[in-house]
Amino acid sequence: MQTTWPSVRFVAVVMVVVLLATFAAPARAEAEVLATLAIVSLVIVGVIIVAYLVIANTKGSRVSEAPQLIWIAAEPATETAAP
């Protein structure tokens, strides 16, 4: 599947909007510290995964354009016997 830049940009914009809406919403006063740390950790892991996929996607196209070594099989030369 070939990923096009407009679709990648759309997904990136949607993720940024969701993250901004999440951080802009006021947090409840009774939120536990452990729950907050778990959510922040999941967000950080998600950002790392997305960054890895974006970098892998941009480098993958360069790797596929690199020249590849092609092996050619040939039969050994036959020698004729001297009379």
N, C-alpha and C positions, 0 to 999 in steps of 0.2 A: 504494500500500500504506500503510495507516494503522498507525503504530507506537503500541502501547499502553504505558503507563508500567510495568506489571508486567514486560513483556518487556525493556524498557530497563533496569530495575533488575536483572533476572536476569543480563543480559549484563554489567552493571557489576560485580555481585558475583562472577561467574565470573572476570572479568579481574583484580579485586583479589586473589582467592584465588591465581590463577596467578602474579601478580607477587610476592605474599608468599612463595609456595613457591619461586619462583626466587631471591629474595634471601635466604631463610632457609637454603637449601642451601649448604653450605660449598664454596668455590671451590677448584679444584686449585692446587697451588703452582706448577705449570709453565705456567699460563695466561699467554699473551703479552699485553703491554700493548695492542698494536694490536687484537687480538681483543676484549679487554675494552672498549676504546673503541668499537668497531664495534657491539657488543651494546648498550651504554648508549645510543649514538646511535639505534639502531633502536627502543629502548624509548621514548625521548623523542619521536621522530617518531610512534610509535603513539599516545602519549598526546595529542599535539597534534591528530592526525587525529580521535581519538575526541571530544575536547573540541569541535572544530569541528563535527562531526556533531551532537552533542548541542545545541549552541547554535543551529545551523541548524534543527534539528527544532523547538525551542521557539519560535523566531522565525517559522518558516514558517506555523504555525497562526494567528498574529496577522496576518500579511500577507494570508492568504486571506480573513479576515473584514473586511478594509478595503473600503469602498465603491468600486465601479468605475465609471468614466465610460462611459456608453452612448451611442453615436452613432446618431441616427435620420435616415434619408434621407427627404427630402420633395421633391415636385415643385415647381418654381417657380410662382408664381401667374400665371395668364394674364390679360392685359389685353384688354378688349373695345374694338374700334375705335369712335370716335365717329362718328355719321352726318353 
